[in-house]
Amino acid sequence: MKILAFDTCLDKMYVVLKDDEHLLASEIVENQGSKYHSAFLISTIQRVLSENNLKPQDLDLIATNIGPGSFTGIRACTTVARVMAQQLSCKVVGVSSLEILAKSLGCDNPLVALDARKNSAYLYVDGEIKGAIQLEEVKSLIESGKYKVLTDDKLQPILGGVSYQQEKLPLGEILAELAQQKDTDGNWRKLKPLYIQPPPMG
């Protein structure tokens, strides 16, 4: 099974190509000047496929991060995934950034908290996405000592734990793995962005 996985929701763009369990390519792209990393998504996909002598029609599964994260990034990767899957008649699977980050901790009790502004965090705990939760409630959970905590640069000074932005985590590879494990029919019509909060107006 040939799997293309990509993520533009977080602070970097990840593009991964796998053939069953064999990793063919793993690319990380950062913002470049005024250009957000998602601007390079299509060109990176084209290059990765070309370098591995593959065409888009060779793909069996497309995997993408559906959020939460940057609104621009969520729109970019879910739109590209839907269009590719529709045109190629290929399965597509969406995975939340919270699930991806929780898996990266490799432990039984992960807690992931990402900045959601308004003194709140997008929270993943006890195997579930909890939504945007006030920081005081998140702090109470962390103080129980039950969880290994992963957060981002903004919340790490407040909540403790480790910031994913300071770690070299194989997030693209984890995305591909989780998508492969999900029991889904892979219909592109069912792929939708995970906007836990509405996009900002104006």
N, CA and C atoms as a LAMMPS dump frame, in Angstrom:
ITEM: TIMESTEP
0
ITEM: NUMBER OF ATOMS
606
ITEM: BOX BOUNDS ff ff ff
-5.0000000000000000e+02 5.0000000000000000e+02
-5.0000000000000000e+02 5.0000000000000000e+02
-5.0000000000000000e+02 5.0000000000000000e+02
ITEM: ATOMS id mol type element x y z
1 1 1 N 0.838 -1.201 0
2 1 2 C 0 0 0
3 1 3 C 0.873 1.25 0
4 2 1 N 0.638 2.13 -0.947
5 2 2 C 1.408 3.369 -1.034
6 2 3 C 0.611 4.491 -0.37
7 3 1 N 1.229 5.122 0.618
8 3 2 C 0.557 6.119 1.449
9 3 3 C 1.273 7.452 1.329
10 4 1 N 0.506 8.498 1.036
11 4 2 C 1.021 9.864 1.074
12 4 3 C 0.364 10.562 2.255
13 5 1 N 1.19 11.091 3.167
14 5 2 C 0.661 11.792 4.337
15 5 3 C 1.228 13.205 4.359
16 6 1 N 0.372 14.17 4.668
17 6 2 C 0.878 15.543 4.774
18 6 3 C 0.104 16.333 5.82
19 7 1 N 0.81 17.32 6.378
20 7 2 C 0.284 18.091 7.497
21 7 3 C 0.772 19.522 7.367
22 8 1 N -0.151 20.467 7.274
23 8 2 C 0.216 21.877 7.298
24 8 3 C -0.467 22.612 8.453
25 9 1 N -0.964 21.867 9.431
26 9 2 C -1.719 22.478 10.529
27 9 3 C -0.825 23.034 11.637
28 10 1 N 0.349 22.444 11.797
29 10 2 C 1.213 22.799 12.917
30 10 3 C 2.296 23.783 12.48
31 11 1 N 3.349 23.925 13.278
32 11 2 C 4.326 24.986 13.015
33 11 3 C 5.246 24.684 11.829
34 12 1 N 5.273 23.432 11.394
35 12 2 C 6.036 23.036 10.217
36 12 3 C 5.146 22.18 9.32
37 13 1 N 5.539 22.07 8.038
38 13 2 C 4.821 21.187 7.123
39 13 3 C 5.549 19.853 7.067
40 14 1 N 4.769 18.774 7.112
41 14 2 C 5.316 17.423 7.027
42 14 3 C 4.725 16.732 5.809
43 15 1 N 5.595 16.119 4.997
44 15 2 C 5.145 15.307 3.87
45 15 3 C 5.884 13.974 3.937
46 16 1 N 5.119 12.894 3.986
47 16 2 C 5.695 11.548 4.13
48 16 3 C 5.137 10.637 3.049
49 17 1 N 5.995 9.796 2.51
50 17 2 C 5.593 8.789 1.528
51 17 3 C 6.039 7.427 2.027
52 18 1 N 5.088 6.497 2.09
53 18 2 C 5.399 5.145 2.558
54 18 3 C 4.893 4.115 1.559
55 19 1 N 5.574 2.982 1.524
56 19 2 C 5.112 1.815 0.777
57 19 3 C 4.956 0.706 1.798
58 20 1 N 3.72 0.444 2.224
59 20 2 C 3.446 -0.41 3.381
60 20 3 C 4.211 0.141 4.578
61 21 1 N 5.111 -0.632 5.158
62 21 2 C 5.846 -0.163 6.334
63 21 3 C 7.174 0.481 5.972
64 22 1 N 7.495 0.525 4.689
65 22 2 C 8.782 1.055 4.255
66 22 3 C 8.673 2.555 3.993
67 23 1 N 9.479 3.343 4.695
68 23 2 C 9.467 4.787 4.544
69 23 3 C 10.286 5.174 3.312
70 24 1 N 9.619 5.813 2.344
71 24 2 C 10.29 6.229 1.113
72 24 3 C 10.798 7.662 1.19
73 25 1 N 10.065 8.515 1.88
74 25 2 C 10.463 9.922 1.986
75 25 3 C 9.818 10.546 3.209
76 26 1 N 10.544 11.479 3.823
77 26 2 C 10.006 12.236 4.956
78 26 3 C 10.58 13.649 4.88
79 27 1 N 9.721 14.604 4.548
80 27 2 C 10.161 15.98 4.337
81 27 3 C 9.549 16.893 5.398
82 28 1 N 10.351 17.858 5.843
83 28 2 C 9.867 18.885 6.763
84 28 3 C 10.17 20.239 6.139
85 29 1 N 9.159 21.092 6.05
86 29 2 C 9.316 22.421 5.455
87 29 3 C 8.86 23.461 6.473
88 30 1 N 9.691 24.473 6.678
89 30 2 C 9.347 25.542 7.609
90 30 3 C 8.883 26.777 6.84
91 31 1 N 8.303 27.725 7.575
92 31 2 C 7.943 28.998 6.95
93 31 3 C 9.189 29.628 6.336
94 32 1 N 9.014 30.271 5.192
95 32 2 C 10.139 30.905 4.52
96 32 3 C 9.814 32.373 4.278
97 33 1 N 10.384 33.224 5.136
98 33 2 C 10.092 34.648 5.061
99 33 3 C 8.622 34.902 5.318
100 34 1 N 7.991 35.618 4.394
101 34 2 C 6.565 35.935 4.553
102 34 3 C 5.666 34.803 4.066
103 35 1 N 6.254 33.747 3.503
104 35 2 C 5.453 32.641 2.963
105 35 3 C 5.248 31.565 4.022
106 36 1 N 3.96 31.293 4.293
107 36 2 C 3.614 30.219 5.226
108 36 3 C 3.949 28.878 4.577
109 37 1 N 4.364 27.917 5.374
110 37 2 C 4.87 26.654 4.817
111 37 3 C 3.887 25.931 3.902
112 38 1 N 2.573 26.141 4.124
113 38 2 C 1.595 25.437 3.288
114 38 3 C 1.672 25.862 1.824
115 39 1 N 2.292 27.018 1.549
116 39 2 C 2.447 27.464 0.163
117 39 3 C 3.312 26.505 -0.652
118 40 1 N 4.079 25.672 0.041
119 40 2 C 4.996 24.751 -0.631
120 40 3 C 4.465 23.316 -0.674
121 41 1 N 3.202 23.129 -0.266
122 41 2 C 2.669 21.773 -0.154
123 41 3 C 2.63 21.061 -1.509
124 42 1 N 2.017 21.668 -2.507
125 42 2 C 1.854 21.006 -3.809
126 42 3 C 3.212 20.691 -4.425
127 43 1 N 4.118 21.662 -4.407
128 43 2 C 5.434 21.438 -5.021
129 43 3 C 6.213 20.358 -4.288
130 44 1 N 6.057 20.277 -2.972
131 44 2 C 6.76 19.245 -2.203
132 44 3 C 6.194 17.861 -2.506
133 45 1 N 4.874 17.757 -2.597
134 45 2 C 4.247 16.479 -2.962
135 45 3 C 4.73 16.037 -4.341
136 46 1 N 4.72 16.958 -5.298
137 46 2 C 5.157 16.62 -6.661
138 46 3 C 6.601 16.128 -6.671
139 47 1 N 7.469 16.808 -5.92
140 47 2 C 8.881 16.427 -5.899
141 47 3 C 9.08 15.067 -5.24
142 48 1 N 8.394 14.838 -4.114
143 48 2 C 8.54 13.563 -3.392
144 48 3 C 8.091 12.393 -4.271
145 49 1 N 6.968 12.56 -4.961
146 49 2 C 6.499 11.494 -5.848
147 49 3 C 7.475 11.279 -6.998
148 50 1 N 7.935 12.358 -7.603
149 50 2 C 8.854 12.251 -8.739
150 50 3 C 10.153 11.567 -8.351
151 51 1 N 10.691 11.927 -7.191
152 51 2 C 11.964 11.347 -6.746
153 51 3 C 11.847 9.853 -6.466
154 52 1 N 10.617 9.386 -6.245
155 52 2 C 10.395 7.959 -5.992
156 52 3 C 9.744 7.258 -7.182
157 53 1 N 9.797 7.93 -8.334
158 53 2 C 9.271 7.353 -9.589
159 53 3 C 7.813 6.916 -9.466
160 54 1 N 7.036 7.74 -8.794
161 54 2 C 5.622 7.451 -8.616
162 54 3 C 4.779 8.572 -9.207
163 55 1 N 3.576 8.216 -9.616
164 55 2 C 2.585 9.182 -10.06
165 55 3 C 1.479 9.254 -9.015
166 56 1 N 0.725 10.332 -8.987
167 56 2 C -0.393 10.404 -8.042
168 56 3 C -1.341 9.203 -8.158
169 57 1 N -1.514 8.688 -9.363
170 57 2 C -2.413 7.545 -9.583
171 57 3 C -1.927 6.273 -8.898
172 58 1 N -0.663 6.245 -8.469
173 58 2 C -0.119 5.059 -7.802
174 58 3 C -0.5 5.002 -6.321
175 59 1 N -1.036 6.092 -5.795
176 59 2 C -1.327 6.157 -4.362
177 59 3 C -2.575 5.34 -4.008
178 60 1 N -2.5 4.671 -2.849
179 60 2 C -3.639 3.901 -2.33
180 60 3 C -4.361 4.625 -1.202
181 61 1 N -3.631 5.483 -0.48
182 61 2 C -4.205 6.161 0.681
183 61 3 C -3.556 7.534 0.838
184 62 1 N -4.39 8.526 1.068
185 62 2 C -3.922 9.868 1.409
186 62 3 C -4.303 10.136 2.854
187 63 1 N -3.345 10.614 3.629
188 63 2 C -3.583 10.912 5.043
189 63 3 C -3.273 12.378 5.287
190 64 1 N -4.133 13.044 6.052
191 64 2 C -3.882 14.452 6.351
192 64 3 C -4.3 14.79 7.768
193 65 1 N -3.642 15.808 8.313
194 65 2 C -4.033 16.363 9.599
195 65 3 C -5.249 17.254 9.357
196 66 1 N -6.281 17.119 10.185
197 66 2 C -7.495 17.922 10.021
198 66 3 C -7.619 19.022 11.074
199 67 1 N -6.625 19.145 11.966
200 67 2 C -6.644 20.18 12.992
201 67 3 C -6.861 19.58 14.385
202 68 1 N -6.906 20.427 15.387
203 68 2 C -6.802 21.876 15.357
204 68 3 C -5.388 22.356 15.039
205 69 1 N -5.308 23.651 14.726
206 69 2 C -4.042 24.268 14.377
207 69 3 C -4.303 25.56 13.653
208 70 1 N -3.363 25.943 12.806
209 70 2 C -3.515 27.149 12.001
210 70 3 C -4.729 27.009 11.073
211 71 1 N -5.602 28.018 11.054
212 71 2 C -6.76 27.955 10.164
213 71 3 C -6.321 27.863 8.708
214 72 1 N -5.286 28.65 8.345
215 72 2 C -4.756 28.581 6.982
216 72 3 C -4.251 27.181 6.668
217 73 1 N -3.509 26.6 7.613
218 73 2 C -2.952 25.266 7.41
219 73 3 C -4.006 24.181 7.326
220 74 1 N -5.036 24.28 8.175
221 74 2 C -6.125 23.293 8.145
222 74 3 C -6.831 23.334 6.793
223 75 1 N -7.151 24.542 6.334
224 75 2 C -7.829 24.674 5.043
225 75 3 C -6.958 24.12 3.916
226 76 1 N -5.664 24.423 3.972
227 76 2 C -4.762 24.002 2.891
228 76 3 C -4.703 22.489 2.768
229 77 1 N -4.402 21.795 3.871
230 77 2 C -4.181 20.349 3.727
231 77 3 C -5.481 19.574 3.543
232 78 1 N -6.578 20.021 4.151
233 78 2 C -7.825 19.278 3.929
234 78 3 C -8.341 19.497 2.501
235 79 1 N -8.163 20.7 1.966
236 79 2 C -8.604 20.958 0.59
237 79 3 C -7.793 20.142 -0.403
238 80 1 N -6.475 20.156 -0.239
239 80 2 C -5.619 19.385 -1.154
240 80 3 C -5.943 17.9 -1.048
241 81 1 N -6.131 17.399 0.164
242 81 2 C -6.435 15.973 0.348
243 81 3 C -7.764 15.597 -0.308
244 82 1 N -8.78 16.43 -0.124
245 82 2 C -10.102 16.145 -0.719
246 82 3 C -10.03 16.138 -2.249
247 83 1 N -9.362 17.151 -2.804
248 83 2 C -9.284 17.25 -4.265
249 83 3 C -8.505 16.074 -4.849
250 84 1 N -7.365 15.752 -4.237
251 84 2 C -6.571 14.624 -4.734
252 84 3 C -7.358 13.324 -4.657
253 85 1 N -7.996 13.092 -3.509
254 85 2 C -8.735 11.838 -3.326
255 85 3 C -9.89 11.725 -4.312
256 86 1 N -10.567 12.855 -4.554
257 86 2 C -11.683 12.837 -5.502
258 86 3 C -11.189 12.557 -6.92
259 87 1 N -10.139 13.238 -7.337
260 87 2 C -9.648 13.082 -8.707
261 87 3 C -9.008 11.715 -8.952
262 88 1 N -8.398 11.155 -7.91
263 88 2 C -7.685 9.892 -8.064
264 88 3 C -8.526 8.681 -7.679
265 89 1 N -9.751 8.924 -7.171
266 89 2 C -10.586 7.834 -6.627
267 89 3 C -9.787 7.038 -5.588
268 90 1 N -9.167 7.783 -4.703
269 90 2 C -8.26 7.214 -3.698
270 90 3 C -8.874 7.392 -2.312
271 91 1 N -8.585 6.487 -1.408
272 91 2 C -9.044 6.626 -0.026
273 91 3 C -8.318 7.794 0.638
274 92 1 N -9.015 8.494 1.519
275 92 2 C -8.399 9.574 2.288
276 92 3 C -8.861 9.468 3.73
277 93 1 N -7.924 9.701 4.656
278 93 2 C -8.222 9.6 6.08
279 93 3 C -7.677 10.839 6.785
280 94 1 N -8.498 11.429 7.64
281 94 2 C -8.067 12.57 8.433
282 94 3 C -7.769 12.167 9.865
283 95 1 N -6.721 12.759 10.426
284 95 2 C -6.315 12.494 11.803
285 95 3 C -6.105 13.836 12.503
286 96 1 N -6.569 13.957 13.736
287 96 2 C -6.397 15.197 14.487
288 96 3 C -4.943 15.394 14.911
289 97 1 N -4.507 16.654 14.897
290 97 2 C -3.162 16.97 15.384
291 97 3 C -3.004 16.549 16.849
292 98 1 N -4.086 16.578 17.614
293 98 2 C -4.01 16.167 19.023
294 98 3 C -3.716 14.674 19.142
295 99 1 N -4.334 13.866 18.279
296 99 2 C -4.049 12.429 18.268
297 99 3 C -2.605 12.159 17.866
298 100 1 N -2.14 12.885 16.85
299 100 2 C -0.771 12.7 16.36
300 100 3 C 0.233 13.008 17.465
301 101 1 N 0.038 14.137 18.132
302 101 2 C 0.963 14.54 19.194
303 101 3 C 0.888 13.594 20.391
304 102 1 N -0.321 13.129 20.728
305 102 2 C -0.456 12.177 21.834
306 102 3 C 0.31 10.887 21.537
307 103 1 N 0.192 10.403 20.302
308 103 2 C 0.904 9.185 19.895
309 103 3 C 2.406 9.379 19.985
310 104 1 N 2.874 10.596 19.715
311 104 2 C 4.316 10.854 19.725
312 104 3 C 4.921 10.702 21.116
313 105 1 N 4.093 10.804 22.159
314 105 2 C 4.607 10.667 23.525
315 105 3 C 4.94 9.22 23.872
316 106 1 N 4.301 8.275 23.175
317 106 2 C 4.622 6.867 23.39
318 106 3 C 4.385 6.396 24.809
319 107 1 N 3.299 6.848 25.438
320 107 2 C 3.011 6.448 26.821
321 107 3 C 1.518 6.147 26.968
322 108 1 N 1.15 5.626 28.131
323 108 2 C -0.236 5.218 28.362
324 108 3 C -1.164 6.389 28.704
325 109 1 N -0.612 7.449 29.299
326 109 2 C -1.457 8.55 29.761
327 109 3 C -0.977 9.891 29.214
328 110 1 N -1.092 10.093 27.894
329 110 2 C -0.671 11.375 27.352
330 110 3 C -1.712 12.46 27.583
331 111 1 N -1.245 13.675 27.798
332 111 2 C -2.105 14.844 27.827
333 111 3 C -1.486 15.866 26.881
334 112 1 N -2.244 16.263 25.888
335 112 2 C -1.769 17.249 24.909
336 112 3 C -2.619 18.499 25.038
337 113 1 N -1.953 19.641 25.18
338 113 2 C -2.645 20.92 25.286
339 113 3 C -1.999 21.911 24.326
340 114 1 N -2.785 22.42 23.373
341 114 2 C -2.297 23.398 22.412
342 114 3 C -3.043 24.717 22.609
343 115 1 N -2.329 25.797 22.417
344 115 2 C -2.906 27.122 22.628
345 115 3 C -4.151 27.334 21.769
346 116 1 N -5.244 27.694 22.418
347 116 2 C -6.499 27.991 21.714
348 116 3 C -6.907 29.447 21.915
349 117 1 N -5.96 30.231 22.458
350 117 2 C -6.232 31.636 22.784
351 117 3 C -7.36 31.728 23.81
352 118 1 N -7.724 32.951 24.158
353 118 2 C -8.813 33.202 25.13
354 118 3 C -8.621 32.396 26.42
355 119 1 N -7.333 32.282 26.852
356 119 2 C -7.015 31.593 28.11
357 119 3 C -7.509 30.151 28.13
358 120 1 N -7.406 29.49 26.973
359 120 2 C -7.868 28.103 26.875
360 120 3 C -6.9 27.279 26.033
361 121 1 N -7.107 25.975 26.056
362 121 2 C -6.248 25.049 25.315
363 121 3 C -7.099 24 24.621
364 122 1 N -6.698 23.647 23.4
365 122 2 C -7.252 22.459 22.756
366 122 3 C -6.674 21.268 23.503
367 123 1 N -7.539 20.422 24.03
368 123 2 C -7.081 19.39 24.956
369 123 3 C -7.385 17.982 24.454
370 124 1 N -6.382 17.118 24.584
371 124 2 C -6.544 15.677 24.361
372 124 3 C -6.103 14.995 25.651
373 125 1 N -7.023 14.249 26.272
374 125 2 C -6.698 13.563 27.521
375 125 3 C -7.621 12.352 27.675
376 126 1 N -7.113 11.315 28.313
377 126 2 C -7.883 10.088 28.531
378 126 3 C -8.411 9.509 27.215
379 127 1 N -7.601 9.646 26.163
380 127 2 C -7.933 9.048 24.878
381 127 3 C -8.989 9.782 24.093
382 128 1 N -9.314 11.026 24.491
383 128 2 C -10.381 11.769 23.812
384 128 3 C -9.988 13.216 23.561
385 129 1 N -10.528 13.777 22.471
386 129 2 C -10.414 15.203 22.21
387 129 3 C -11.501 15.902 23.031
388 130 1 N -11.074 16.792 23.918
389 130 2 C -12.028 17.424 24.833
390 130 3 C -12.49 18.794 24.367
391 131 1 N -11.866 19.335 23.331
392 131 2 C -12.27 20.65 22.849
393 131 3 C -11.399 21.739 23.436
394 132 1 N -11.885 22.972 23.397
395 132 2 C -11.16 24.11 23.955
396 132 3 C -11.556 24.262 25.421
397 133 1 N -10.59 24.019 26.305
398 133 2 C -10.834 23.956 27.751
399 133 3 C -10.062 25.076 28.438
400 134 1 N -10.668 25.704 29.427
401 134 2 C -10 26.777 30.162
402 134 3 C -8.714 26.255 30.828
403 135 1 N -7.693 27.127 30.84
404 135 2 C -6.374 26.701 31.336
405 135 3 C -6.414 26.269 32.798
406 136 1 N -7.259 26.886 33.6
407 136 2 C -7.323 26.489 35.015
408 136 3 C -7.756 25.033 35.145
409 137 1 N -8.684 24.615 34.309
410 137 2 C -9.133 23.215 34.347
411 137 3 C -8.02 22.281 33.865
412 138 1 N -7.284 22.714 32.841
413 138 2 C -6.165 21.909 32.346
414 138 3 C -5.094 21.782 33.422
415 139 1 N -4.789 22.88 34.117
416 139 2 C -3.796 22.85 35.197
417 139 3 C -4.191 21.85 36.279
418 140 1 N -5.471 21.811 36.618
419 140 2 C -5.953 20.882 37.651
420 140 3 C -5.71 19.434 37.236
421 141 1 N -5.956 19.121 35.969
422 141 2 C -5.696 17.766 35.472
423 141 3 C -4.216 17.426 35.565
424 142 1 N -3.378 18.365 35.181
425 142 2 C -1.932 18.127 35.192
426 142 3 C -1.424 17.937 36.614
427 143 1 N -1.972 18.704 37.541
428 143 2 C -1.537 18.622 38.942
429 143 3 C -1.855 17.278 39.573
430 144 1 N -2.727 16.5 38.95
431 144 2 C -3.022 15.159 39.485
432 144 3 C -1.814 14.233 39.362
433 145 1 N -0.885 14.584 38.488
434 145 2 C 0.321 13.772 38.314
435 145 3 C 0.127 12.517 37.497
436 146 1 N -1.044 12.34 36.91
437 146 2 C -1.35 11.111 36.161
438 146 3 C -0.76 11.101 34.755
439 147 1 N -0.483 12.292 34.213
440 147 2 C -0.259 12.39 32.779
441 147 3 C 1.162 12.826 32.42
442 148 1 N 1.588 12.387 31.235
443 148 2 C 2.78 12.947 30.601
444 148 3 C 2.287 14.056 29.681
445 149 1 N 2.857 15.241 29.831
446 149 2 C 2.279 16.441 29.215
447 149 3 C 3.116 16.914 28.027
448 150 1 N 2.413 17.166 26.914
449 150 2 C 3.021 17.76 25.723
450 150 3 C 2.203 18.979 25.343
451 151 1 N 2.886 20.081 25.136
452 151 2 C 2.187 21.31 24.796
453 151 3 C 2.976 22.059 23.737
454 152 1 N 2.781 23.377 23.637
455 152 2 C 3.498 24.169 22.638
456 152 3 C 4.299 25.263 23.343
457 153 1 N 5.028 26.052 22.546
458 153 2 C 5.911 27.055 23.135
459 153 3 C 5.161 28.08 23.977
460 154 1 N 3.934 28.419 23.582
461 154 2 C 3.19 29.439 24.325
462 154 3 C 2.7 28.917 25.674
463 155 1 N 2.244 27.666 25.712
464 155 2 C 1.646 27.137 26.95
465 155 3 C 2.644 26.427 27.857
466 156 1 N 3.792 26.056 27.332
467 156 2 C 4.756 25.299 28.149
468 156 3 C 5.162 26.058 29.427
469 157 1 N 5.421 27.37 29.362
470 157 2 C 5.756 28.073 30.608
471 157 3 C 4.612 28.096 31.612
472 158 1 N 3.391 27.961 31.138
473 158 2 C 2.218 28.015 32.015
474 158 3 C 1.861 26.634 32.557
475 159 1 N 1.922 25.623 31.682
476 159 2 C 1.444 24.282 32.044
477 159 3 C 2.565 23.299 32.372
478 160 1 N 3.802 23.659 32.006
479 160 2 C 4.901 22.712 32.21
480 160 3 C 4.934 21.666 31.109
481 161 1 N 5.519 20.52 31.399
482 161 2 C 5.644 19.484 30.387
483 161 3 C 6.676 19.862 29.341
484 162 1 N 6.511 19.321 28.136
485 162 2 C 7.452 19.526 27.044
486 162 3 C 6.713 20.183 25.879
487 163 1 N 7.365 21.112 25.205
488 163 2 C 6.79 21.717 24.009
489 163 3 C 7.171 20.887 22.788
490 164 1 N 6.167 20.502 22.001
491 164 2 C 6.458 19.719 20.796
492 164 3 C 7.334 20.515 19.831
493 165 1 N 7.281 21.842 19.92
494 165 2 C 8.05 22.686 19.009
495 165 3 C 9.548 22.655 19.31
496 166 1 N 9.899 22.155 20.47
497 166 2 C 11.31 22.047 20.841
498 166 3 C 11.853 20.633 20.649
499 167 1 N 11.016 19.726 20.216
500 167 2 C 11.402 18.327 20.038
501 167 3 C 11.459 17.98 18.555
502 168 1 N 12.296 17.034 18.205
503 168 2 C 12.329 16.526 16.828
504 168 3 C 11.476 15.268 16.768
505 169 1 N 10.204 15.462 16.494
506 169 2 C 9.232 14.371 16.51
507 169 3 C 8.867 13.981 15.073
508 170 1 N 8.76 12.695 14.789
509 170 2 C 8.403 12.247 13.426
510 170 3 C 6.906 12.334 13.18
511 171 1 N 6.37 13.545 13.206
512 171 2 C 4.916 13.721 13.189
513 171 3 C 4.288 13.279 11.876
514 172 1 N 4.966 13.477 10.763
515 172 2 C 4.443 13.012 9.487
516 172 3 C 4.341 11.499 9.432
517 173 1 N 5.329 10.84 9.976
518 173 2 C 5.328 9.37 9.991
519 173 3 C 4.241 8.84 10.926
520 174 1 N 4.045 9.525 12.051
521 174 2 C 2.983 9.119 12.983
522 174 3 C 1.617 9.316 12.335
523 175 1 N 1.439 10.412 11.611
524 175 2 C 0.194 10.655 10.88
525 175 3 C -0.096 9.51 9.915
526 176 1 N 0.895 9.106 9.144
527 176 2 C 0.711 8.01 8.185
528 176 3 C 0.33 6.714 8.901
529 177 1 N 0.997 6.449 10.016
530 177 2 C 0.716 5.223 10.777
531 177 3 C -0.702 5.208 11.33
532 178 1 N -1.129 6.322 11.927
533 178 2 C -2.473 6.389 12.508
534 178 3 C -3.549 6.29 11.431
535 179 1 N -3.325 6.932 10.296
536 179 2 C -4.303 6.868 9.201
537 179 3 C -4.46 5.452 8.69
538 180 1 N -3.355 4.735 8.615
539 180 2 C -3.379 3.358 8.135
540 180 3 C -4.164 2.462 9.089
541 181 1 N -4.159 2.805 10.375
542 181 2 C -4.824 1.989 11.39
543 181 3 C -6.313 2.277 11.503
544 182 1 N -6.748 3.45 11.037
545 182 2 C -8.149 3.832 11.222
546 182 3 C -9.078 2.991 10.347
547 183 1 N -10.164 2.559 10.949
548 183 2 C -11.16 1.752 10.243
549 183 3 C -12.161 2.705 9.589
550 184 1 N -11.957 2.998 8.315
551 184 2 C -12.795 3.968 7.624
552 184 3 C -12.888 3.601 6.157
553 185 1 N -13.972 4.049 5.52
554 185 2 C -14.101 3.763 4.094
555 185 3 C -13.291 4.739 3.243
556 186 1 N -12.759 5.8 3.877
557 186 2 C -11.875 6.709 3.171
558 186 3 C -12.547 7.577 2.138
559 187 1 N -13.848 7.841 2.293
560 187 2 C -14.586 8.652 1.333
561 187 3 C -14.206 10.124 1.487
562 188 1 N -13.79 10.767 0.396
563 188 2 C -13.342 12.16 0.462
564 188 3 C -14.444 13.095 0.946
565 189 1 N -15.714 12.746 0.7
566 189 2 C -16.815 13.613 1.135
567 189 3 C -16.901 13.712 2.659
568 190 1 N -16.36 12.72 3.352
569 190 2 C -16.438 12.694 4.817
570 190 3 C -15.259 13.401 5.48
571 191 1 N -14.278 13.818 4.674
572 191 2 C -13.11 14.496 5.238
573 191 3 C -13.448 15.957 5.488
574 192 1 N -13.434 16.349 6.755
575 192 2 C -13.794 17.719 7.104
576 192 3 C -12.794 18.286 8.1
577 193 1 N -12.529 19.599 7.998
578 193 2 C -11.614 20.222 8.955
579 193 3 C -12.162 20.136 10.371
580 194 1 N -11.255 20.013 11.343
581 194 2 C -11.657 19.999 12.747
582 194 3 C -11.445 21.399 13.314
583 195 1 N -12.47 22.247 13.135
584 195 2 C -12.442 23.587 13.713
585 195 3 C -13.115 23.511 15.073
586 196 1 N -12.315 23.434 16.131
587 196 2 C -12.902 23.366 17.465
588 196 3 C -13.487 24.726 17.841
589 197 1 N -12.853 25.792 17.361
590 197 2 C -13.41 27.132 17.507
591 197 3 C -13.61 27.691 16.106
592 198 1 N -14.594 28.575 15.916
593 198 2 C -14.804 29.163 14.578
594 198 3 C -13.624 30.02 14.17
595 199 1 N -13.335 30.109 12.862
596 199 2 C -12.257 30.985 12.401
597 199 3 C -12.517 32.419 12.828
598 200 1 N -11.43 33.189 13.068
599 200 2 C -11.615 34.598 13.472
600 200 3 C -12.285 35.382 12.348
601 201 1 N -13.132 36.311 12.714
602 201 2 C -13.849 37.129 11.72
603 201 3 C -12.966 38.303 11.282
604 202 1 N -13.139 38.703 10.033
605 202 2 C -12.448 39.896 9.546
606 202 3 C -11.021 39.656 9.153
